[in-house]
Amino acid sequence: MFFLLPLFVLLVPALARAATIDLGGPREAKVEIDSTGETYALGVSARAVKSFDDGSDREANRSLARSFALTALSRHLKLTATQELSVTGLVAGAESLAGDRFKIAFNAPKAGVKVVERPTGAANLRLDPEFAGILMADPLLMEVEGAKVIRLDAGLEAMSDEPVRLLVLGVASSALQDGSAADRKRAETIARNRAYAHIVAEKTGLTVARSETVAKKTIVTIEEDGRETGTSVAEYLESTQAGVKGMTKGFPIVGRWTSPDGTLLYVAVGGILSPSPAE
């Protein structure tokens, strides 16, 4: 016992850094979180989506598992109602399907996990953690509807040979009527379609910005021109409208929020591109 006690004492801090978050729900999701070292290791287990198409099932399972992992991490870090999780560098690892359970591992560097305060001008805010830091870095990105193109970490990438990655966003709103679940679903569908249209076709004025990470904080700077009136995303990327539509096909919703008075539902759709000019 004399020799076992010191070993047990040493193991206690390591065990304390591991936790299991039971999310429950129809998928009976559970997430094991290990915060040992410089990363958060997130092991997700949930009832699998099963249909007649294996490829679609896999994508659905991976997408759900990612959402479960980030939700569990938010609970683990005890975020308050006024806070939002911002995550960069999330990487998916091994996955498996055994019986009716889908399992997958994710890793997120602790340096890329931040807890940020929600902006005061929006209500019912739900942002994808991988885009939250950018969206909340400048109020205009959420307040002004239309298309936005943001050069990511422009300062760092300008010094490398790697192509500059672009975050392309479309933001739009739709009026809420009675606020019921059906009404919100209707409004979300309309706003999503409008947001996608901003990216693909409309020339309502393109917001161009750049982002940099300084002292672990994301800073977004709107270009001097502000909004390039009459310029579409296709023209900015020196691509065709069909090319942009192909690149942005399947962009997911990365943010939802309502206006302070509760009359409008806003939706942001977006994704990260490394575009090349059309031949």
C-alpha positions as CSV (number, residue, x, y, z in Angstrom):
1,M,0.0,0.0,0.0
2,F,2.9,2.3,0.7
3,F,4.0,2.2,-3.0
4,L,0.4,2.2,-4.4
5,L,-0.7,5.4,-2.7
6,P,1.6,7.8,-4.5
7,L,0.7,6.2,-7.8
8,F,-3.1,6.7,-7.1
9,V,-2.5,10.3,-6.1
10,L,-0.7,10.9,-9.4
11,L,-3.6,9.3,-11.4
12,V,-6.4,11.4,-9.8
13,P,-5.6,14.7,-11.7
14,A,-5.6,12.7,-15.0
15,L,-8.9,11.1,-14.2
16,A,-10.4,14.4,-13.2
17,R,-9.7,15.8,-16.7
18,A,-11.9,13.1,-18.3
19,A,-15.7,13.5,-18.5
20,T,-18.7,11.9,-20.1
21,I,-21.5,14.1,-21.3
22,D,-24.8,12.3,-21.8
23,L,-26.8,14.4,-24.4
24,G,-29.7,11.8,-24.6
25,G,-32.3,12.7,-27.2
26,P,-33.5,10.4,-30.0
27,R,-29.9,9.5,-30.9
28,E,-29.0,8.7,-27.3
29,A,-25.8,10.6,-27.9
30,K,-22.9,10.4,-25.5
31,V,-19.6,12.3,-25.7
32,E,-16.4,11.3,-23.8
33,I,-14.1,14.3,-23.3
34,D,-10.5,14.0,-22.4
35,S,-8.8,17.3,-21.8
36,T,-5.3,15.9,-21.0
37,G,-2.5,17.7,-22.8
38,E,-2.9,20.4,-25.4
39,T,-6.1,19.1,-27.1
40,Y,-9.6,18.2,-26.3
41,A,-10.3,14.6,-27.4
42,L,-14.0,14.1,-28.1
43,G,-15.3,10.6,-28.5
44,V,-18.9,10.6,-29.8
45,S,-21.2,7.6,-29.7
46,A,-24.8,7.8,-31.0
47,R,-27.6,5.8,-32.6
48,A,-26.8,5.7,-36.3
49,V,-28.9,7.2,-39.1
50,K,-29.9,4.3,-41.4
51,S,-31.7,4.6,-44.7
52,F,-31.2,3.1,-48.1
53,D,-28.1,5.1,-49.1
54,D,-24.8,4.3,-47.2
55,G,-23.1,7.5,-48.5
56,S,-25.8,9.8,-47.3
57,D,-26.0,7.9,-44.0
58,R,-22.3,8.4,-43.4
59,E,-22.5,12.1,-44.1
60,A,-25.5,12.5,-41.8
61,N,-23.9,10.6,-39.0
62,R,-20.7,12.6,-39.3
63,S,-22.6,15.9,-39.3
64,L,-24.7,14.9,-36.3
65,A,-21.7,13.6,-34.4
66,R,-19.8,16.9,-35.0
67,S,-22.8,18.8,-33.6
68,F,-22.9,16.5,-30.6
69,A,-19.2,16.9,-29.9
70,L,-19.4,20.7,-29.9
71,T,-22.6,20.8,-27.8
72,A,-20.9,18.5,-25.2
73,L,-17.8,20.7,-25.2
74,S,-19.9,23.8,-24.6
75,R,-21.5,22.0,-21.6
76,H,-18.2,20.8,-20.3
77,L,-16.8,24.4,-20.4
78,K,-20.0,25.6,-18.6
79,L,-20.9,28.3,-21.0
80,T,-23.5,30.8,-19.8
81,A,-26.6,32.0,-21.7
82,T,-24.6,35.1,-22.9
83,Q,-21.6,33.1,-24.2
84,E,-20.8,31.3,-27.4
85,L,-18.2,28.7,-28.3
86,S,-15.7,29.5,-31.0
87,V,-13.6,26.6,-32.3
88,T,-10.9,26.4,-34.9
89,G,-8.8,23.4,-35.9
90,L,-11.5,20.7,-35.2
91,V,-10.3,17.5,-36.9
92,A,-12.3,14.3,-37.3
93,G,-10.5,11.0,-36.7
94,A,-11.4,7.3,-36.7
95,E,-15.1,6.3,-37.1
96,S,-16.9,3.0,-36.9
97,L,-20.4,1.5,-37.2
98,A,-21.3,-1.3,-34.9
99,G,-24.8,-2.5,-34.7
100,D,-27.0,0.6,-34.3
101,R,-24.2,2.8,-32.9
102,F,-22.1,5.2,-34.8
103,K,-18.8,6.2,-33.2
104,I,-16.3,8.9,-34.2
105,A,-13.4,10.8,-32.6
106,F,-12.7,14.5,-32.9
107,N,-9.7,16.5,-31.7
108,A,-9.6,20.2,-31.1
109,P,-6.5,22.2,-30.0
110,K,-7.1,24.0,-26.8
111,A,-5.5,27.1,-28.3
112,G,-8.3,27.1,-30.9
113,V,-11.2,26.8,-28.4
114,K,-12.5,30.1,-27.1
115,V,-15.5,31.3,-25.1
116,V,-16.8,34.6,-26.5
117,E,-19.5,36.9,-25.4
118,R,-22.6,37.0,-27.7
119,P,-23.3,40.3,-29.4
120,T,-26.1,42.3,-27.7
121,G,-27.9,43.2,-30.9
122,A,-29.1,39.6,-31.6
123,A,-31.4,37.2,-29.8
124,N,-31.7,33.5,-29.9
125,L,-28.2,33.3,-31.3
126,R,-27.1,29.9,-32.6
127,L,-23.7,29.9,-34.4
128,D,-21.6,27.1,-35.7
129,P,-18.5,27.2,-33.4
130,E,-16.1,27.1,-36.4
131,F,-17.6,30.3,-37.7
132,A,-18.6,32.1,-34.5
133,G,-15.3,33.9,-34.0
134,I,-15.5,35.4,-37.4
135,L,-19.2,36.4,-37.4
136,M,-18.9,38.0,-34.0
137,A,-15.7,39.8,-34.6
138,D,-17.4,42.7,-36.5
139,P,-21.1,43.6,-36.0
140,L,-21.5,44.5,-39.7
141,L,-21.1,40.9,-40.7
142,M,-24.3,40.0,-39.0
143,E,-26.2,43.2,-39.2
144,V,-25.9,43.8,-42.9
145,E,-27.6,41.4,-45.3
146,G,-25.9,40.3,-48.5
147,A,-22.8,38.4,-49.5
148,K,-19.4,38.7,-47.7
149,V,-16.0,37.4,-48.7
150,I,-13.4,37.3,-45.9
151,R,-9.7,36.4,-46.4
152,L,-8.8,34.2,-43.5
153,D,-5.7,35.0,-41.5
154,A,-4.5,37.3,-44.3
155,G,-1.5,38.5,-42.4
156,L,-0.1,35.0,-41.9
157,E,-1.0,33.6,-45.2
158,A,0.5,36.5,-47.1
159,M,3.9,35.3,-45.9
160,S,3.5,31.7,-47.1
161,D,3.2,30.0,-50.4
162,E,-0.2,28.5,-49.5
163,P,-3.3,30.0,-51.3
164,V,-5.3,32.4,-49.3
165,R,-8.5,30.7,-48.0
166,L,-11.7,32.6,-48.4
167,L,-14.7,32.4,-46.1
168,V,-17.8,33.1,-48.2
169,L,-21.0,34.0,-46.4
170,G,-24.5,34.9,-47.3
171,V,-26.8,36.6,-44.7
172,A,-30.5,37.2,-45.1
173,S,-33.7,37.5,-43.1
174,S,-37.3,36.7,-43.2
175,A,-40.3,38.0,-41.2
176,L,-41.6,36.0,-38.4
177,Q,-45.4,35.9,-37.9
178,D,-46.7,33.9,-34.9
179,G,-43.3,32.5,-33.7
180,S,-44.5,28.9,-33.8
181,A,-42.3,26.0,-34.8
182,A,-43.9,25.9,-38.2
183,D,-43.5,29.6,-38.7
184,R,-39.8,29.5,-37.7
185,K,-39.2,26.7,-40.1
186,R,-41.0,28.6,-42.9
187,A,-39.0,31.7,-42.2
188,E,-35.7,29.8,-42.0
189,T,-36.3,28.2,-45.4
190,I,-37.0,31.6,-47.0
191,A,-34.0,33.3,-45.3
192,R,-31.7,30.4,-46.3
193,N,-32.7,30.6,-49.9
194,R,-32.3,34.4,-49.9
195,A,-28.8,34.1,-48.3
196,Y,-27.7,31.5,-50.9
197,A,-29.1,33.8,-53.7
198,H,-26.9,36.7,-52.4
199,I,-23.8,34.5,-52.9
200,V,-24.7,33.0,-56.2
201,A,-26.4,35.8,-58.2
202,E,-27.3,39.1,-56.7
203,K,-25.3,42.3,-57.0
204,T,-26.6,44.0,-53.9
205,G,-23.2,45.0,-52.8
206,L,-20.3,42.7,-51.7
207,T,-18.7,43.1,-48.3
208,V,-15.0,42.4,-48.5
209,A,-12.9,41.8,-45.3
210,R,-9.9,40.1,-43.9
211,S,-9.3,38.3,-40.7
212,E,-6.2,38.0,-38.5
213,T,-5.5,36.2,-35.2
214,V,-3.7,38.5,-32.8
215,A,-3.0,37.4,-29.3
216,K,-5.5,34.5,-29.7
217,K,-8.2,36.9,-30.7
218,T,-9.9,37.0,-34.1
219,I,-9.9,40.5,-35.6
220,V,-11.9,41.2,-38.8
221,T,-11.2,44.4,-40.8
222,I,-13.6,45.6,-43.4
223,E,-11.7,46.7,-46.5
224,E,-11.5,50.5,-47.1
225,D,-14.1,50.3,-49.9
226,G,-16.5,48.7,-47.4
227,R,-19.2,47.4,-49.8
228,E,-18.3,47.0,-53.5
229,T,-21.6,48.1,-55.0
230,G,-22.6,46.2,-58.1
231,T,-20.0,43.5,-57.6
232,S,-21.1,39.9,-57.2
233,V,-19.1,37.1,-55.6
234,A,-18.5,35.6,-59.1
235,E,-16.9,38.9,-60.3
236,Y,-14.8,39.2,-57.2
237,L,-13.5,35.7,-57.5
238,E,-13.0,36.2,-61.3
239,S,-15.1,33.1,-61.8
240,T,-18.4,32.4,-63.6
241,Q,-21.7,32.4,-61.9
242,A,-22.0,28.6,-62.6
243,G,-18.5,28.1,-61.1
244,V,-19.5,29.9,-57.9
245,K,-22.7,27.9,-57.7
246,G,-20.7,24.7,-58.0
247,M,-18.2,25.8,-55.3
248,T,-20.9,26.8,-52.9
249,K,-23.3,24.0,-53.6
250,G,-24.4,22.5,-50.3
251,F,-23.2,25.4,-48.1
252,P,-24.7,24.7,-44.7
253,I,-26.4,27.1,-42.3
254,V,-23.7,28.4,-40.0
255,G,-25.7,30.8,-38.0
256,R,-29.3,31.6,-36.9
257,W,-30.5,34.6,-34.8
258,T,-33.5,36.9,-34.5
259,S,-33.7,40.7,-34.4
260,P,-33.9,42.3,-30.9
261,D,-37.7,42.9,-31.4
262,G,-38.3,39.3,-32.4
263,T,-39.8,40.2,-35.8
264,L,-37.1,38.9,-38.1
265,L,-35.3,35.6,-38.3
266,Y,-31.7,35.8,-39.7
267,V,-29.8,33.0,-41.4
268,A,-26.1,32.9,-42.4
269,V,-24.9,30.2,-44.9
270,G,-21.3,29.8,-45.7
271,G,-18.2,27.8,-46.3
272,I,-14.4,28.0,-46.8
273,L,-13.0,28.0,-50.4
274,S,-9.6,28.0,-52.0
275,P,-10.8,29.2,-55.4
276,S,-8.9,29.3,-58.6
277,P,-9.9,31.6,-61.5
278,A,-12.0,30.0,-64.2
279,E,-10.0,28.8,-67.3
